[in-house]
Structures are given as structure tokens and as C-alpha cells.
Amino acid sequence: MAGTAAIALAIVGALLIIFYAQGADQRALATTKPVDVLVVKTAIPAGTPVNEMAASLAIEKVPAAGVANTALSSLDNKAGTVSAVDLVPGEQLLDQRLVAPETVTAKGTVKVPAGFQEVSFEVEPKRVVGGRIDVGDHVGFFLSFEKGAFKAKPEDETSQLTVRKVLVTAVQRAPQTKPTEKPADGEPNPQDTTLPEGSLMLTVAVNDVDAGKIVFASEFGRIWLTKEPLDAQDNGPRIERKEVVYK
């Protein structure tokens, strides 16, 4: 009986400690003036309508000192809005994250600069940095001609980096027969060294003059692209010929 009583007292003592600890947490939270805040529980992609977010959100009590100035506690008056960016679990839902649908740019697209037009052309992967070009990158155009393009009369072959730092607005790739293997959970994503197959269709934004150059080279010459960031060096135009290529 003495052993049974000791076990019972131990259980009662453990329960009292747990209840006290829980009460202490509640008392401590009460002193911080907690505020109800909407918190993201599961990822919400950019462009998600607000009426589809309820299952991914939860109301949590957060100490007032840790609440962002624009944090929301409800979705009242937010009808018709969408998420402006990807929302990740754990973050507070901020007022500026919900915007009108027309202000959200879909993933994989960029806005064409005012006054520019788009033109498309097809190239082999080896002519476009092994196919490692994505929407939003900038490229440089080497235009090559077998009989030259500098003089009216036929001459030696020529190449020149003619159109510079052009914005890529779309990339269409041929289907790959062997899909890239995904790394196991927790492992780093290795660089894909698989040779690309087929051709690529690229669309770029240029002015009318450069559009004409790209079309002409696609029809009567060859195009080779470089991946050219906006801060790439620009040492001026240079026409490559056999007599100067080794200089």
C-alpha cells in the first residue's frame, strides 16, 4: 500500500507541475499583450486568390512586440485580392502581400519594356550557352555571315557581337527523352551535366532596328548567343575576320 501511495503521489505531482507550467506560459503570454495574427501554415503560391487561402492560414496569438505593423488578423475587406508573392509557412500575413490580380506577374514571364517589340528565333543548344538561358536573362548576339557583311562585295567570313544585353522574355525547349533525376531529400542539387536535346525557341525584347538585324541573320546567316549580364564589359564593336582573330 505504501508503494502504491508513493506512485500515486508521484503522478499527482507530475500533473501539478505540468498544469503549473502551462499556466505559467499563459500568464507570461498575458503580460506581453498578445495580439491575434494570421500566420501562414502551408505554402501559398503567388497569385492565389484570397478566398482559397483559408485552409493555409491560422490565427495565432503573438506578443504585441513581435507583430508587424501591417499584419492582418482577418481577411475582411480583402475580397478579390491575390497573393503578390509566394508565402512561406511561419510568416505573418501582411496587408501588402494581398494585391489586385492585375498587378501580379506570372512566374516565368517578364514585362516588355515600353517601346520595344518581341521577336522569336530558333537556335541549337550549343549556340545559346548550352541551353542554360532563362526568362529574365540578358543575352548578346554574335551575327556571322559566310561571305561577310561589312562590304557590298563578297569577302571572308565575318562575325560580330552586334546586339547587346537583350532581355529574354520567353524560352521554349524541345522535350527531353531522359528526365533529370531529382536528388534525395536533404541532398544538394547537383549541376545537370546532361547534354540538351533538340533546339530552343527564344523570344527577346528589342527595338525595331535590332529586330531587323536578328531576322536578317536568322534568314541569311547564323546566330550565336552569349549570356551577357547588364554589368558585362563592353569594349566596343569588333568585326572578327581571319586576319584579326589571332590578334
Short mmCIF file of the C-alpha atoms (twelve columns), coordinates in Angstrom:
data_MODEL
# 
_entry.id   MODEL 
# 
loop_
_atom_site.group_PDB 
_atom_site.id 
_atom_site.type_symbol 
_atom_site.label_atom_id 
_atom_site.label_alt_id 
_atom_site.label_comp_id 
_atom_site.label_asym_id 
_atom_site.label_seq_id 
_atom_site.Cartn_x 
_atom_site.Cartn_y 
_atom_site.Cartn_z 
_atom_site.pdbx_PDB_model_num 
ATOM 1   C CA . MET A 1   0.000   0.000  0.000    1 
ATOM 2   C CA . ALA A 2   2.855   2.355  0.801    1 
ATOM 3   C CA . GLY A 3   4.353   1.731  -2.677   1 
ATOM 4   C CA . THR A 4   1.029   2.347  -4.376   1 
ATOM 5   C CA . ALA A 5   0.543   5.577  -2.448   1 
ATOM 6   C CA . ALA A 6   4.035   6.757  -3.446   1 
ATOM 7   C CA . ILE A 7   3.328   6.094  -7.125   1 
ATOM 8   C CA . ALA A 8   0.005   7.929  -6.897   1 
ATOM 9   C CA . LEU A 9   1.657   10.919 -5.217   1 
ATOM 10  C CA . ALA A 10  4.339   10.953 -7.935   1 
ATOM 11  C CA . ILE A 11  1.706   11.009 -10.667  1 
ATOM 12  C CA . VAL A 12  -0.226  13.763 -8.938   1 
ATOM 13  C CA . GLY A 13  2.968   15.759 -8.502   1 
ATOM 14  C CA . ALA A 14  3.869   15.407 -12.191  1 
ATOM 15  C CA . LEU A 15  0.402   16.567 -13.241  1 
ATOM 16  C CA . LEU A 16  0.605   19.560 -10.906  1 
ATOM 17  C CA . ILE A 17  3.959   20.526 -12.432  1 
ATOM 18  C CA . ILE A 18  2.571   20.259 -15.973  1 
ATOM 19  C CA . PHE A 19  -0.506  22.331 -15.106  1 
ATOM 20  C CA . TYR A 20  1.649   24.915 -13.377  1 
ATOM 21  C CA . ALA A 21  3.999   25.152 -16.362  1 
ATOM 22  C CA . GLN A 22  1.083   25.603 -18.740  1 
ATOM 23  C CA . GLY A 23  -0.397  28.238 -16.506  1 
ATOM 24  C CA . ALA A 24  2.958   29.983 -16.276  1 
ATOM 25  C CA . ASP A 25  3.183   30.090 -20.093  1 
ATOM 26  C CA . GLN A 26  -0.311  31.571 -20.284  1 
ATOM 27  C CA . ARG A 27  0.474   34.108 -17.559  1 
ATOM 28  C CA . ALA A 28  3.727   35.068 -19.307  1 
ATOM 29  C CA . LEU A 29  1.923   35.467 -22.642  1 
ATOM 30  C CA . ALA A 30  -0.740  37.608 -20.964  1 
ATOM 31  C CA . THR A 31  1.907   40.077 -19.791  1 
ATOM 32  C CA . THR A 32  3.060   40.613 -23.411  1 
ATOM 33  C CA . LYS A 33  -0.379  41.806 -24.535  1 
ATOM 34  C CA . PRO A 34  -0.883  39.096 -27.191  1 
ATOM 35  C CA . VAL A 35  -2.497  40.004 -30.498  1 
ATOM 36  C CA . ASP A 36  -4.383  37.759 -32.911  1 
ATOM 37  C CA . VAL A 37  -2.460  37.449 -36.181  1 
ATOM 38  C CA . LEU A 38  -2.997  35.421 -39.349  1 
ATOM 39  C CA . VAL A 39  0.012   33.136 -39.851  1 
ATOM 40  C CA . VAL A 40  0.808   31.068 -42.925  1 
ATOM 41  C CA . LYS A 41  0.707   27.343 -42.087  1 
ATOM 42  C CA . THR A 42  1.257   25.832 -45.534  1 
ATOM 43  C CA . ALA A 43  2.907   27.408 -48.584  1 
ATOM 44  C CA . ILE A 44  0.762   29.729 -50.706  1 
ATOM 45  C CA . PRO A 45  1.926   30.330 -54.306  1 
ATOM 46  C CA . ALA A 46  1.963   33.822 -55.779  1 
ATOM 47  C CA . GLY A 47  -1.333  34.708 -57.459  1 
ATOM 48  C CA . THR A 48  -3.508  32.590 -55.135  1 
ATOM 49  C CA . PRO A 49  -6.968  34.191 -54.678  1 
ATOM 50  C CA . VAL A 50  -7.703  35.216 -51.109  1 
ATOM 51  C CA . ASN A 51  -10.825 33.026 -50.990  1 
ATOM 52  C CA . GLU A 52  -8.589  29.963 -51.488  1 
ATOM 53  C CA . MET A 53  -6.191  30.768 -48.637  1 
ATOM 54  C CA . ALA A 54  -8.323  29.897 -45.602  1 
ATOM 55  C CA . ALA A 55  -7.048  26.325 -45.330  1 
ATOM 56  C CA . SER A 56  -3.432  27.555 -45.426  1 
ATOM 57  C CA . LEU A 57  -3.838  30.174 -42.692  1 
ATOM 58  C CA . ALA A 58  -4.361  30.058 -38.925  1 
ATOM 59  C CA . ILE A 59  -4.977  32.675 -36.252  1 
ATOM 60  C CA . GLU A 60  -2.252  32.695 -33.613  1 
ATOM 61  C CA . LYS A 61  -1.680  34.844 -30.538  1 
ATOM 62  C CA . VAL A 62  1.611   36.656 -30.933  1 
ATOM 63  C CA . PRO A 63  3.252   39.063 -28.442  1 
ATOM 64  C CA . ALA A 64  2.476   42.604 -29.494  1 
ATOM 65  C CA . ALA A 65  6.177   43.441 -29.710  1 
ATOM 66  C CA . GLY A 66  6.632   40.753 -32.379  1 
ATOM 67  C CA . VAL A 67  3.710   41.735 -34.602  1 
ATOM 68  C CA . ALA A 68  4.479   43.539 -37.871  1 
ATOM 69  C CA . ASN A 69  2.766   46.902 -38.307  1 
ATOM 70  C CA . THR A 70  0.786   45.683 -41.319  1 
ATOM 71  C CA . ALA A 71  -0.005  42.157 -40.065  1 
ATOM 72  C CA . LEU A 72  -3.601  41.070 -40.636  1 
ATOM 73  C CA . SER A 73  -5.894  39.410 -38.119  1 
ATOM 74  C CA . SER A 74  -8.652  38.665 -40.629  1 
ATOM 75  C CA . LEU A 75  -9.364  38.682 -44.362  1 
ATOM 76  C CA . ASP A 76  -12.180 41.200 -44.072  1 
ATOM 77  C CA . ASN A 77  -12.269 43.732 -46.936  1 
ATOM 78  C CA . LYS A 78  -9.720  41.664 -48.903  1 
ATOM 79  C CA . ALA A 79  -12.174 40.032 -51.298  1 
ATOM 80  C CA . GLY A 80  -10.914 39.934 -54.878  1 
ATOM 81  C CA . THR A 81  -7.222  40.167 -53.978  1 
ATOM 82  C CA . VAL A 82  -4.444  37.615 -54.567  1 
ATOM 83  C CA . SER A 83  -1.065  36.895 -53.020  1 
ATOM 84  C CA . ALA A 84  1.575   39.155 -54.539  1 
ATOM 85  C CA . VAL A 85  4.453   36.734 -53.856  1 
ATOM 86  C CA . ASP A 86  4.999   33.188 -52.633  1 
ATOM 87  C CA . LEU A 87  4.020   32.995 -48.939  1 
ATOM 88  C CA . VAL A 88  6.037   30.604 -46.790  1 
ATOM 89  C CA . PRO A 89  4.963   28.769 -43.621  1 
ATOM 90  C CA . GLY A 90  5.565   30.668 -40.409  1 
ATOM 91  C CA . GLU A 91  5.334   34.187 -41.777  1 
ATOM 92  C CA . GLN A 92  2.684   36.661 -40.697  1 
ATOM 93  C CA . LEU A 93  0.227   37.628 -43.406  1 
ATOM 94  C CA . LEU A 94  0.923   41.264 -44.219  1 
ATOM 95  C CA . ASP A 95  -1.502  43.688 -45.809  1 
ATOM 96  C CA . GLN A 96  0.887   44.475 -48.699  1 
ATOM 97  C CA . ARG A 97  1.048   40.768 -49.606  1 
ATOM 98  C CA . LEU A 98  -2.536  40.912 -50.906  1 
ATOM 99  C CA . VAL A 99  -2.911  42.895 -54.123  1 
ATOM 100 C CA . ALA A 100 -5.143  43.264 -57.157  1 
ATOM 101 C CA . PRO A 101 -4.778  40.339 -59.618  1 
ATOM 102 C CA . GLU A 102 -3.608  42.551 -62.484  1 
ATOM 103 C CA . THR A 103 -0.521  43.647 -60.548  1 
ATOM 104 C CA . VAL A 104 0.852   40.110 -60.258  1 
ATOM 105 C CA . THR A 105 3.226   38.941 -62.967  1 
ATOM 106 C CA . ALA A 106 3.032   35.222 -63.589  1 
ATOM 107 C CA . LYS A 107 6.123   33.151 -62.948  1 
ATOM 108 C CA . GLY A 108 8.313   32.664 -65.998  1 
ATOM 109 C CA . THR A 109 7.292   35.949 -67.622  1 
ATOM 110 C CA . VAL A 110 8.722   39.450 -67.708  1 
ATOM 111 C CA . LYS A 111 7.306   42.784 -68.755  1 
ATOM 112 C CA . VAL A 112 8.365   44.022 -72.182  1 
ATOM 113 C CA . PRO A 113 9.995   47.484 -71.888  1 
ATOM 114 C CA . ALA A 114 7.965   50.347 -73.309  1 
ATOM 115 C CA . GLY A 115 8.651   50.966 -76.985  1 
ATOM 116 C CA . PHE A 116 10.163  47.522 -77.558  1 
ATOM 117 C CA . GLN A 117 8.813   44.610 -79.568  1 
ATOM 118 C CA . GLU A 118 9.297   40.854 -79.296  1 
ATOM 119 C CA . VAL A 119 10.889  38.613 -81.896  1 
ATOM 120 C CA . SER A 120 11.471  34.840 -81.806  1 
ATOM 121 C CA . PHE A 121 14.137  32.653 -83.397  1 
ATOM 122 C CA . GLU A 122 15.338  29.070 -83.175  1 
ATOM 123 C CA . VAL A 123 18.861  28.025 -82.185  1 
ATOM 124 C CA . GLU A 124 20.785  24.891 -81.244  1 
ATOM 125 C CA . PRO A 125 21.693  24.497 -77.556  1 
ATOM 126 C CA . LYS A 126 25.420  24.887 -78.313  1 
ATOM 127 C CA . ARG A 127 24.705  28.347 -79.711  1 
ATOM 128 C CA . VAL A 128 22.926  29.518 -76.561  1 
ATOM 129 C CA . VAL A 129 25.247  28.704 -73.639  1 
ATOM 130 C CA . GLY A 130 24.316  25.025 -73.713  1 
ATOM 131 C CA . GLY A 131 20.661  25.902 -73.292  1 
ATOM 132 C CA . ARG A 132 21.256  27.479 -69.867  1 
ATOM 133 C CA . ILE A 133 19.179  30.571 -70.611  1 
ATOM 134 C CA . ASP A 134 16.058  31.506 -68.672  1 
ATOM 135 C CA . VAL A 135 13.383  34.168 -68.876  1 
ATOM 136 C CA . GLY A 136 14.727  37.429 -67.469  1 
ATOM 137 C CA . ASP A 137 18.338  36.782 -68.543  1 
ATOM 138 C CA . HIS A 138 20.151  39.118 -70.923  1 
ATOM 139 C CA . VAL A 139 21.993  37.885 -73.996  1 
ATOM 140 C CA . GLY A 140 24.392  39.191 -76.602  1 
ATOM 141 C CA . PHE A 141 24.043  38.367 -80.316  1 
ATOM 142 C CA . PHE A 142 27.026  37.358 -82.451  1 
ATOM 143 C CA . LEU A 143 25.921  37.583 -86.097  1 
ATOM 144 C CA . SER A 144 28.010  35.558 -88.583  1 
ATOM 145 C CA . PHE A 145 27.992  35.517 -92.393  1 
ATOM 146 C CA . GLU A 146 29.903  33.232 -94.730  1 
ATOM 147 C CA . LYS A 147 30.594  35.962 -97.305  1 
ATOM 148 C CA . GLY A 148 30.908  38.747 -94.793  1 
ATOM 149 C CA . ALA A 149 28.515  41.580 -94.054  1 
ATOM 150 C CA . PHE A 150 30.830  44.575 -93.941  1 
ATOM 151 C CA . LYS A 151 31.180  45.289 -97.660  1 
ATOM 152 C CA . ALA A 152 28.841  45.089 -100.603 1 
ATOM 153 C CA . LYS A 153 31.167  42.705 -102.453 1 
ATOM 154 C CA . PRO A 154 31.877  39.165 -101.224 1 
ATOM 155 C CA . GLU A 155 34.660  38.861 -98.655  1 
ATOM 156 C CA . ASP A 156 35.920  36.472 -95.995  1 
ATOM 157 C CA . GLU A 157 33.634  35.174 -93.276  1 
ATOM 158 C CA . THR A 158 32.828  37.687 -90.522  1 
ATOM 159 C CA . SER A 159 31.295  37.642 -87.048  1 
ATOM 160 C CA . GLN A 160 30.436  40.488 -84.724  1 
ATOM 161 C CA . LEU A 161 28.814  40.963 -81.324  1 
ATOM 162 C CA . THR A 162 26.192  43.242 -82.803  1 
ATOM 163 C CA . VAL A 163 23.162  43.350 -80.487  1 
ATOM 164 C CA . ARG A 164 23.976  43.711 -76.787  1 
ATOM 165 C CA . LYS A 165 22.351  42.899 -73.447  1 
ATOM 166 C CA . VAL A 166 18.970  41.887 -74.815  1 
ATOM 167 C CA . LEU A 167 16.178  40.836 -72.436  1 
ATOM 168 C CA . VAL A 168 14.871  37.265 -72.852  1 
ATOM 169 C CA . THR A 169 11.078  37.164 -72.470  1 
ATOM 170 C CA . ALA A 170 10.335  33.508 -73.301  1 
ATOM 171 C CA . VAL A 171 12.198  30.199 -73.662  1 
ATOM 172 C CA . GLN A 172 10.686  27.116 -75.288  1 
ATOM 173 C CA . ARG A 173 12.672  23.876 -75.131  1 
ATOM 174 C CA . ALA A 174 12.296  20.615 -77.004  1 
ATOM 175 C CA . PRO A 175 11.071  17.718 -74.813  1 
ATOM 176 C CA . GLN A 176 13.860  15.721 -73.178  1 
ATOM 177 C CA . THR A 177 13.760  11.916 -73.513  1 
ATOM 178 C CA . LYS A 178 15.638  11.391 -70.244  1 
ATOM 179 C CA . PRO A 179 14.222  13.457 -67.355  1 
ATOM 180 C CA . THR A 180 16.735  14.821 -64.880  1 
ATOM 181 C CA . GLU A 181 16.955  12.744 -61.705  1 
ATOM 182 C CA . LYS A 182 15.936  14.579 -58.563  1 
ATOM 183 C CA . PRO A 183 18.263  14.423 -55.540  1 
ATOM 184 C CA . ALA A 184 17.141  12.624 -52.391  1 
ATOM 185 C CA . ASP A 185 15.706  14.657 -49.539  1 
ATOM 186 C CA . GLY A 186 18.426  16.612 -47.757  1 
ATOM 187 C CA . GLU A 187 20.967  16.174 -50.559  1 
ATOM 188 C CA . PRO A 188 22.291  19.146 -52.579  1 
ATOM 189 C CA . ASN A 189 21.014  19.575 -56.120  1 
ATOM 190 C CA . PRO A 190 23.935  18.647 -58.398  1 
ATOM 191 C CA . GLN A 191 24.598  20.583 -61.586  1 
ATOM 192 C CA . ASP A 192 22.843  18.976 -64.535  1 
ATOM 193 C CA . THR A 193 25.573  17.897 -66.963  1 
ATOM 194 C CA . THR A 194 23.212  16.112 -69.376  1 
ATOM 195 C CA . LEU A 195 23.622  17.323 -72.942  1 
ATOM 196 C CA . PRO A 196 20.456  19.163 -74.062  1 
ATOM 197 C CA . GLU A 197 18.491  17.707 -76.964  1 
ATOM 198 C CA . GLY A 198 16.731  19.362 -79.863  1 
ATOM 199 C CA . SER A 199 16.550  23.085 -80.393  1 
ATOM 200 C CA . LEU A 200 15.375  26.097 -78.414  1 
ATOM 201 C CA . MET A 201 12.939  28.797 -79.390  1 
ATOM 202 C CA . LEU A 202 13.864  32.091 -77.746  1 
ATOM 203 C CA . THR A 203 11.839  35.288 -77.673  1 
ATOM 204 C CA . VAL A 204 13.550  38.581 -76.886  1 
ATOM 205 C CA . ALA A 205 12.514  42.217 -76.479  1 
ATOM 206 C CA . VAL A 206 14.336  44.655 -78.787  1 
ATOM 207 C CA . ASN A 207 13.804  47.880 -80.672  1 
ATOM 208 C CA . ASP A 208 12.744  47.840 -84.317  1 
ATOM 209 C CA . VAL A 209 16.280  48.189 -85.720  1 
ATOM 210 C CA . ASP A 210 17.697  45.292 -83.692  1 
ATOM 211 C CA . ALA A 211 14.658  43.169 -84.553  1 
ATOM 212 C CA . GLY A 212 15.540  43.623 -88.222  1 
ATOM 213 C CA . LYS A 213 19.146  42.542 -87.608  1 
ATOM 214 C CA . ILE A 214 18.038  39.393 -85.788  1 
ATOM 215 C CA . VAL A 215 15.565  38.459 -88.531  1 
ATOM 216 C CA . PHE A 216 18.136  39.054 -91.286  1 
ATOM 217 C CA . ALA A 217 20.789  36.968 -89.521  1 
ATOM 218 C CA . SER A 218 18.270  34.167 -88.920  1 
ATOM 219 C CA . GLU A 219 17.373  34.135 -92.611  1 
ATOM 220 C CA . PHE A 220 20.768  34.592 -94.280  1 
ATOM 221 C CA . GLY A 221 23.438  33.973 -91.634  1 
ATOM 222 C CA . ARG A 222 23.929  32.354 -88.241  1 
ATOM 223 C CA . ILE A 223 23.360  33.489 -84.676  1 
ATOM 224 C CA . TRP A 224 25.479  32.645 -81.633  1 
ATOM 225 C CA . LEU A 225 24.377  33.932 -78.236  1 
ATOM 226 C CA . THR A 226 26.279  34.816 -75.101  1 
ATOM 227 C CA . LYS A 227 24.793  35.121 -71.642  1 
ATOM 228 C CA . GLU A 228 25.527  38.803 -71.107  1 
ATOM 229 C CA . PRO A 229 24.552  40.373 -67.765  1 
ATOM 230 C CA . LEU A 230 23.936  44.100 -67.645  1 
ATOM 231 C CA . ASP A 231 27.299  44.717 -65.937  1 
ATOM 232 C CA . ALA A 232 29.306  42.794 -68.562  1 
ATOM 233 C CA . GLN A 233 32.254  44.630 -70.121  1 
ATOM 234 C CA . ASP A 234 31.636  46.493 -73.361  1 
ATOM 235 C CA . ASN A 235 34.872  47.136 -75.245  1 
ATOM 236 C CA . GLY A 236 33.192  48.399 -78.382  1 
ATOM 237 C CA . PRO A 237 32.252  46.657 -81.652  1 
ATOM 238 C CA . ARG A 238 34.847  44.431 -83.304  1 
ATOM 239 C CA . ILE A 239 34.425  42.568 -86.578  1 
ATOM 240 C CA . GLU A 240 36.103  39.178 -86.450  1 
ATOM 241 C CA . ARG A 241 37.924  38.040 -89.619  1 
ATOM 242 C CA . LYS A 242 40.666  35.541 -90.264  1 
ATOM 243 C CA . GLU A 243 43.331  38.235 -90.396  1 
ATOM 244 C CA . VAL A 244 42.415  39.689 -86.996  1 
ATOM 245 C CA . VAL A 245 41.051  36.776 -84.970  1 
ATOM 246 C CA . TYR A 246 44.524  35.867 -83.591  1 
ATOM 247 C CA . LYS A 247 45.404  39.445 -82.614  1 
# 
